[in-house]
């Protein structure tokens, strides 16, 4: 009778369970997650590279980021700074345009996401420095400008000069769609005056230019004057070396968070620039802002998904080790609940960013509102998760003995950079409008 008894799923008890069948599970089911949480199986080459990146994040980026955080801004960029060793090791990983160009669009989008998640897992400021360093060449490739790609190899440190002293998030809004009704953005701080055979640059970019005082090449977004005066809503994009006569730098910025990320002003005093350095003229300016903004916001989503994941992992480990109330604190239901909400937020951040990168990386034209959604969501989640992680560490989290107070400062800065989240939400909302439906009588 026992030999012919049926199991609960209708199969004979002696039958081998099919792969994945609940009958093959442990008596008390429990499933460990991957490096990226509830991640479907990755292609072998990407999975192996992720392991390499995680080691780089833990063994190089995180300890170096902590050292740089405790230095002055001048020490961070000094010749003997550990920043330069990190930069060399990063280049040795082979994260370059040639490697990315050899991938299919969907694979490239996945790799982009994983690379910057893992860099953010190690140190958010250093991750942004490495990402910003590639932007001049990356956007040149997007526009198909081979001459600029040959002139400026991607081993050079780049920067993105767009924000200005009087125009922060305004510079990401050439259509003025986020402006207050009746408001005027005013005179630009940096103007490119077009001549017959050259461009003359005057003005400055603000102290928030990432890699601003150490970059060798800049992708510069500024107002254009083609004869009718400068127009803040009509600009141009140049990719230019930063050793031209008339270019100078400000002092490195001293700030609350992301102190491993060098930032500082760039000044232009009658700088003569050959026309071949023009990547996008006034007719393409709106397209160029849309392009780099989509890429940068997606990068931010990945970096701060990685930071949130790192804070969660640290809190989870600490909760197993720290004892209060006569037991490891993870045995307390309030800690279990907090950790679970941290975990689900990290999963949401990663899922959204991967989805946005997959869409924007495989469609002929990206959706900027999707990139904005990733940036706003992931930076907000990073701030919430790092704050909760610090709470789990209690008083220890407030000390420099642990990295949580630094992570919280790094996350807080993210909600302002690359367009503050409030302005991005306003501008993002304009991309949800269907203008054909608005073209009605009386509108």
N, C-alpha and C positions, 0 to 999 in steps of 0.2 A: 504494500500500500504506500510506503514512504517513497518507493522508486517512481511511482506514477503520480505522486502529488504535484499539483500545479503551483507555481510561484504566483505571487500577487499580480504580476504583469501578464499572466496568461501563458507564460512559457513553462516548460518543464524545469524543475529545480536543478536537473543535471545539465541543462543547456548552458553553454558559455554566454555571458552577457555580451551584447554588442558594444563596440567602443563608445564610451560616453554614457552608457546606460547607468541609471542610478544604482543598479545592482553591483556595479564595479566600484562604487564610491566607498570611502571608509564608513564605518558604522556611525561615527559622529562626523558628518561632512564638514570640511573646511578647506577653502581654496586660497592659496597664496597668490598675490598679484605680481605683475611684471614690473620692470623698472619704470614703466609708464602707467602703472595702475591697471585698470581693466582694459588692456590693450590687446587687440587681435594680433595674431602672429605676424611679425614683421618679416620682410625679405631678409635672407641670411646676411647679405652684405651690410644692410642698414642696421640689423640687430647687433652685428659684431662692432660696427662703428659706434653705435650707441654705448656699448660697454667701454670702448676706448674713451669716449667723451665723458662718461661718468667718472672714470678714473682720473682724467684730466681735471674735471670739476672738483673732485674731492682732494686730490693730491697737490694740485697746482693753483687753481683759481681761488678756492675758498681760503686757504691759508695766506696766499699773497694778497687777496682782497682785504683781509683783516689787517695785515701789516700796513697796506697803503692807507687804509681808513684812519690809522693813528698817526700818519705823517702830515706835514703841512702840504698845501697844494704845490709849492715849489719843490719839495722833496719828492713828491710823486712822479714828477717828470724829469728829475735830475739824471745825469748820465749814469750814475750808479744805482738808480732806482730798480727794484725788482720788477717794475712794470715792463721793462724792455726784455727781460728774460721770458716773461709770460708771452709777450708779443712774438718772440722768436719761436717758442714752443707751439704757439697757436698756428703759425704759418707752417710748421713742420707737420701738422695734422693733415694738410692738403685740402683745406676748405677754401676753394678758389673758384673763379668763374669757369675755368676750363673743366673742372670736375662737374660742376652743376650743369654746364651746357651739354655734357655728354649723357644726361639723364632724360628719360621721358618726362613730360610735364607733371604727371601725377606723382611719379617717384621723386622728382625734384621738390615738389611741394611738401611731401612727407619728410624728406631729408632736411629741408629748410626748417621745418617745425621742430624736429628732433634736435638739430644742431643748437638752435637758440634756446630751447628748453633746457638742454643740458648745460650750456654755458650759464644761463640764468640760475640753474641749480647750484652752480659753483659760486658765482658772484655777479649780481645784476649790473653793477657799474662797469666791470670789465667786459661783460657780454655786450653792453651797448657800445663800448669803445670799439670792440672788434667789428660789430655790425656797421657802425657809422663809418669805420675806416674803409669799407667796401662800397659805400653808396655812390661815389662819383663814377666808378667803373661799372657798377651794376646797372645804374640808370643809363649810362652811355650804351651799354649792351642792349637795354630795352629799346632804345631809340635807333639801334643798328648803326651807331657811329664808330666804324672800325678805326678811323684815324685817331680819335681820342683814346680808344682802347690801347692802341699801339703806343701812343705818346705817354700814357699813364698806366703802367702795369699795376695789377692789383696787390702787389707786395708793398706798394707805397701806402702810407697812412693817409686816409682821406677824411674829410669832414663835410657836413652839410650846413652851409651858411644860408639861413632863411630868416630866423627870428631877429628882430631889431629892438633897440631900446624903447621906442615908442609904439612898437607894433609886435606884440607877442603872438598870440593865437590868430590875430588879424591876418598875418602873413599867409596863413593856410586857407584864407577865404577871399581869393581874388574877385569872386562874384559878389562879395558883400552880403551873402545870403544870411549870415549870422549877425549882421549889424542891427543896431537898434533903429527902428523906423525914423528916418530923418537924420540919422547920425552920419558923420563923415570920418573916414579913417585918417584924413590929414596927410601932410607931406611925408613921403618915405624918408627913411634915414640913409638909404643906400640907393644910388642911381647909376645906371649904365647909360651913357650918352653915346648914341650911334653916330659914327661918321662914315665917310665914303669907304675907308680902308681899315678902320680900327674902331675900337670902343674905348671910352675913357670912363673909369670907375671912380666915384667919389662917395664918401660916407663910411658907415660902419655897420657891422653885424654885432649883435649883443653878446654879453658874457656867457650866454647859454649854448654857444656853438660847441657841440661835443667834439673832442679832439682839437678844439680851436687853436690852442697855442702850440701843438706838436705836429699837426698835419702837414703833409707835403703837397697835397692837392686838395682843391675845394670844388664841390658842386655848389655854385652860388645862384641863389634865387633872389632877384631884386627887380625894382621898378625900371622900366625902360623909357628913355627919352629919344624919340626918333624925329624930333623937330618941333613938337607941339608942347613940350614940357613934360615933366615926369608924371606918370599916372599910376597910383598905387594898385589899380585894378588891371594894369596892362604891363606885364613884365617880360623878363627874359631869363634864360638859364645859361650859365657859362660853366665850363669845366676848365680850371686854370691852375697853374702852379703857384705856390705861395711864396716864391722867391723873387717875384717881379719887383722892379723899383716902385716904391711908393706904398708897398704893403707892410704893415707892422701889426704886432699883436699886443693885446692887453696882458695883464697879469693873470695867472690861473685863478679861477674862482674858488673861494672858500665857502663851503656850503654844508647843509645839514646831512644830506644823504648822498649815496653814490659817490663817495669821495675818491674812490679809485678811478673814476671817470674824469679825465681832464676836460675842462670847459673854459672858454675865454673869448674875449672880443677879437675881431679882425677889423683893421682899419684900412681904408683905401684913400690915397691922396694922389689924385691925377694919375691913376694907374692905367697905362696904355696896354690894351689887350688885343691881340690879332683876332680877326673875324673867325679864323678856323677854330677858336675855342668856344664858339657859340654852339650849344647843344640844342636849344629851343628858342626861337625868336618870339616876338609878341603874338604872332598868329598861333603858336603852339603852347603858349604859357599856361593856359588853363589845363591843357592836357598834361603838361609836365608836373604841375602841382598835384593833380589828381593821381598821377602815376606814382610819384614818390611818397605821397601821403598814404596811398593804399599799402605800399610795401612797408613803410615805417610803422604804421599802426599794427600791421600783422606781426612784425618783428617784436614790437612791444608786448603783444599778446603772448607770444611764445616765451620771451624772457621772463615775464612775471608769472606765467604758469609754472615755470621752473623754480622761481623763488618761492612761490606758495608751496610747491611740492617739497622743497627742501625744509621749509619751516615746519610743515606737517611731519615729515620724517623725524626731525630732531625732537619734536614734542612727543611723538609716539615712542621713541627710544627712551626718552627721559621719564615718561610715565611708567615704564616698566622698571626703571631703576630707583626712582625716588619713592621713599616710604613715608607715609603720614597716616595717622589714624590706625596704626597697627598693621598696615598692608601696603603693597605697591599702589600708588595712586590710581593706576589704571583699573584697579578693582572697584573704585568708587564710581557710581553710576553717573555722577555729574561730569567726571572726566571722560568716561566712555562716550557720553552724549556729545560733549564738546569736540572730541576727536572725530567722531563720525561726521559731524557737520563740517569740520575742516576737510575731511576726506572727500565728501561729496562735492564741495566747492572746487577742490582741485580737479576732480573728474569733469565737472562742468566746464571749467576754464580750458582744460586740454581739449575736450570734445569740440567746443566752439571754435577754438583757434585752428585745430586740424581741419574742421569743416570749411572754415573761411579760406584757409590757405589752399585746400584742395579745389574749391570753387574758383577762387581768383587765379590760381595757377594753371588751370586747364581751360578756362573760358577765353575767348578772344579779347574781352575787356573785363577788368575786375569790377567788383561792386565796392565802392568806397565806404558805403554805409555798413557793409559787412566788416570791413577792416576796422571801422570805428567801433562797432559793437564788440569786436574782440579786444581792442585796446581798453575801452572803458570797463568792460566786464572783468577782464583778467587783472588789471591794475587794482580795481576795487576789491576783488577777491584776494589778491596778494596782501593788501593792507589788512583785511579782516582776518585772514589766516595767520599772518605773522603776529597780529595783536593777540589772537587766541592762543597761539603757541607761547608767547611771552607770559600770558596768564597762567598757563600750565607750569611754566618754570618758576612762577612766583617771584620772590625777591631775587633769586638767582638770575632771572631773565633780565633784570635791570643792570646787571654788572657786565663788565667787559670780559669776564671769565668765559662767558657763553656768547655765541654770535647773534642771539635773538634781538638785542637792542639795535644792533647794526642793520639787521634785516628789516626791522620795522622802519628805520629811517630811510633805507633804500626804497622800500615799498611806498612810503609816503610821497617821495619825490616823483614817483611814476604817475601819479594822478594829475600832475601839472605838465610834465614834459610831453613833447610831441602834440601839443594842443591840450589845454586843460579839459578835463572830462565834461565840464558843464557846457563849454563852447562846442565841443565835438558833438554833444547830444543835440544841441540846437541845429548845427549844420547838418548832422546826420538826418534829422527830421525832415529837412528840406528835400533830401533824396528819396523820401517816401511818398512825396506828392506826385500825383498823376496829372501833369499839366494839361493833358487833353481833356480831362474831366473838369478842369477848372475854367476852361475857355467857354464859358456860358454867358448868356446875356445878363448884364448887371453885375458880373464879377469884376 
